[in-house]
Amino acid sequence: MREVRHAGPSDAQSLIALYTHLIPDEASVSERVAAERIAALKAYPGSEILIASVDGKDVATLTLIVVPNMTRQGAPYAFFDNVVTHQAHRRQGHVIALLAKAEEAAWAAGCYR
């Protein structure tokens, strides 16, 4: 069964492993740096990293970034980045589930798009 949840600093190692499926030849950050980046991202209201898990194994992730804005009556906008699925779990709808959760969170944060 799939679960979509918010990542925390304790998910650093799992996220590092997932990102190797996004950019295989890139050197990974340390677990300490990853945990710091997760915490820093959470400091931006509405922004977060989402993780899709199946039977307790993290299989996909997406970063939601909410950006403050000076147009649209100050409503922020959102974008998604670092979207990746573990190679062995692709084409199973995990990213669609992540996108749905991220879109829901972006609307809840007052984003206009």
SULHU-V97452 format. One record per residue. RES is the residue in one letter. NEAR is the number of other C-alpha atoms within 10 Angstrom. D_LAST is the distance of its C-alpha to the last C-alpha in Angstrom with 1 decimal. Layout:
RES_NEAR_D_LAST, RES_NEAR_D_LAST
This chain:
M_6_30.1, R_15_26.6, E_15_25.0, V_20_21.6, R_14_21.9, H_15_20.8, A_22_22.8, G_17_25.2, P_18_27.7, S_14_30.2, D_17_28.1, A_21_28.6, Q_15_31.3, S_17_29.5, L_25_26.4, I_17_28.8, A_15_30.4, L_23_27.2, Y_19_26.1, T_17_29.5, H_15_28.1, L_15_25.3, I_12_27.6, P_11_31.2, D_8_33.1, E_9_31.4, A_9_33.2, S_14_31.5, V_13_31.0, S_12_33.4, E_17_32.6, R_12_33.0, V_13_30.4, A_19_28.0, A_20_28.4, E_15_27.9, R_16_24.6, I_21_23.3, A_17_24.5, A_13_23.0, L_17_19.5, K_18_19.9, A_11_20.7, Y_13_17.1, P_12_15.7, G_21_13.3, S_23_14.1, E_24_16.5, I_25_18.2, L_22_18.5, I_29_21.7, A_22_22.9, S_17_26.6, V_14_29.3, D_9_32.5, G_10_31.9, K_12_31.2, D_21_27.9, V_24_26.8, A_28_23.2, T_29_20.5, L_24_17.0, T_23_15.6, L_25_12.3, I_22_11.8, V_23_10.0, V_15_10.6, P_14_12.1, N_13_11.3, M_8_13.8, T_9_12.0, R_10_10.2, Q_8_13.0, G_12_12.3, A_15_9.0, P_21_8.0, Y_19_5.3, A_21_6.3, F_15_8.4, F_17_11.4, D_11_14.9, N_14_18.5, V_19_18.1, V_22_21.8, T_25_24.2, H_17_27.9, Q_13_29.8, A_9_31.9, H_13_29.0, R_13_26.9, R_10_26.1, Q_10_26.3, G_13_22.7, H_23_22.0, V_21_18.8, I_11_17.6, A_17_18.4, L_24_16.6, L_19_13.4, A_12_13.6, K_17_14.5, A_25_11.7, E_18_9.0, E_11_11.2, A_18_11.5, A_23_7.9, W_15_7.8, A_10_11.3, A_17_10.6, G_15_8.9, C_21_5.4, Y_14_3.8, R_12_0.0
